[in-house]
Each structure stands twice: as C-alpha cells, then as structure tokens.
Amino acid sequence: MDVGTTVVPPSLGVPSRTTVKTPTVALARPDLAKRPFESVVPSSMSTKEESGSAIDHFALRVNKVIKGTKDAIDGVKHTFTSFMDTLGPKSIECANGGSPSSDGLSCVCRSTFEGKNCETMKCFNGGELIQLMDMSKVCRCHPEEFISGPHCDVITCQNGGMALSDGSGCDCVTIYTGKFCESNIFVTNAHIGIPALVLLVFLFCCFLCRMDLCPRRQPPPSGARAHTRRGHSAPGRRQHMRHEQPPLLTTQPMPAAVAAAAA
C-alpha cells in the first residue's frame, strides 16, 4: 500500500479513494511560509512602503531637531534677559501709597510723605517728627491745644474763627486776632495802653513840679532894708538912696505847656 492512502473497511461499503498529492510552490519570501493566511506582497510595493517610512522617520527627526533648537534659543533668550535685568536698574518700590514715576527711578509720594521711597512722614504747622520706643515715628504738634492730627494738619480755631484752606492759620472775626483767633483786640490793646497812659501822667506831674508857676518878688538891697528898719541913715547914703531907683520886678514868661493847660 502506498504511503498517503486511506483504507476503508469493506463492511461499510464505501469505495476506497486515494489522495492526490499537490505539488508545493516555492514562495517569494521563505518566512511567509509560516504565515499561510497572509498574502504575498509584491517586492515593488514593499520598497515604496520602506522608502515612505524612511522619509517619515527623517521628517520626525528633523522636527525634533527644530524643536530642540527652538527650546535652546528660548532658554538662551530667557537667560540673557535675566542677566540684563540683574545688571540694569531694578524697579523701585514705593511705600505709604506712593507710585513709581515714569522713568521708574523714583516715587511720586502723597502730600503727607516724602523721600525716595515715600518712607518719611511729613509734619505740618511746625510739627516735630519723633521716634518712639518701638521704632515707629509720629508727629508731635505745637501747640497741642490748637494743632492736632497724625501729621499736625488739623487746626482748631478759637472764638468762631475759620481755618484757612492753605492750613496757615485761621480767619478771625472783628474783635479777635492771632494765628488761632485766641486773642481779643481790646484786651491786648489795654495791656499796652494802660501802662503807657500811667507813664505819661507820671511824666506830666514831674514836669509841673519843676515849674515855678508863682514867681516870688526879689528882696530889696541890703542898704534899703537897713534904712527901713532904723528910720534914718547917713546923709551921703541917704542921698545915694534918694537917687537910687528901686529895682524893677521882672515877670517870667509862662511855659507854653502851662499856658495851653490854663487856656
């Protein structure tokens, strides 16, 4: 019996048949023999696919190189910018509500602060900036009964006065004066006028005491006084006295001040 034939028992009544050997065809690629369900691809199509894959792979590598180059350029740019920022002027920081100027080198401060960074407190109306134990700074106002506020910028006017808009003082009513309307005009003038009036009266009294308002009559000569007492005198002396005229009384002119007072 030939190898490859199948023997059927005669009892089944089935005629026997022989198997036909199919000749084996050699494939283009030996490795495809293990995969009988895959179709054989012509060699020309395989070459095109391989070339396309190579192009895609090359393009992918080029894209990676371009992306890496771009990332490197961005890194260098960032490093250079940071370096220039370190060398160049830094942005200024302003305190107490200040804002940087247009050039960024100084600060525009509020009216109550000053300094490069608006760090110094300003005191108005003669206030003094002092430092406390906790290193904080405040304004001490003078005088405290008229000036107050954190910057000595609040003025309290007395006797109905109104504070001026520029903060220089108060606008007082008619009979009051002073920076804060604290003085009465009449009282101030009385303090000056009364002592001056007393001094003027004292000087006038001294002037009157030194004046001779009732001048006395001048006494006669000694010879005439002796003749009056004794009732006679020597002839020669009597003759002399006879021709001698009594002295005339002279009146002193009254001072102009006394005459004006008498009038």
Stockholm file with secondary structure:
# STOCKHOLM 1.0

chainA/1-263         MDVGTTVVPPSLGVPSRTTVKTPTVALARPDLAKRPFESVVPSSMSTKEESGSAIDHFALRVNKVIKGTKDAIDGVKHTFTSFMDTLGPKSIECANGGSPSSDGLSCVCRSTFEGKNCETMKCFNGGELIQLMDMSKVCRCHPEEFISGPHCDVITCQNGGMALSDGSGCDCVTIYTGKFCESNIFVTNAHIGIPALVLLVFLFCCFLCRMDLCPRRQPPPSGARAHTRRGHSAPGRRQHMRHEQPPLLTTQPMPAAVAAAAA
#=GR chainA/1-263 SS CCTTCCCCCGGGTCCCCCCCCCCCCCCSSGGGGGCTTSCCCCHHHHHHHHHHHHHHHHHHHHHHHHHHHHHHHHHHHHHHHHHHHHHSCCCCCCCTTCEECTTSSSEECCTTEESTTSCEECCCTTCEEEECTTSCEEEECSSTTTEESTTSCEECCSTTCEECTTSSCEECCTTEESTTSCEEHHHHHHHHHHHHHHHHHHHHHHHHHHSCSSCCCCCCCHHHHHHHHHSCCCHHHHHHHHHCCCCCCCCCCCCHHHHHHHC
#=GC SS_cons         CCTTCCCCCGGGTCCCCCCCCCCCCCCSSGGGGGCTTSCCCCHHHHHHHHHHHHHHHHHHHHHHHHHHHHHHHHHHHHHHHHHHHHHSCCCCCCCTTCEECTTSSSEECCTTEESTTSCEECCCTTCEEEECTTSCEEEECSSTTTEESTTSCEECCSTTCEECTTSSCEECCTTEESTTSCEEHHHHHHHHHHHHHHHHHHHHHHHHHHSCSSCCCCCCCHHHHHHHHHSCCCHHHHHHHHHCCCCCCCCCCCCHHHHHHHC
//
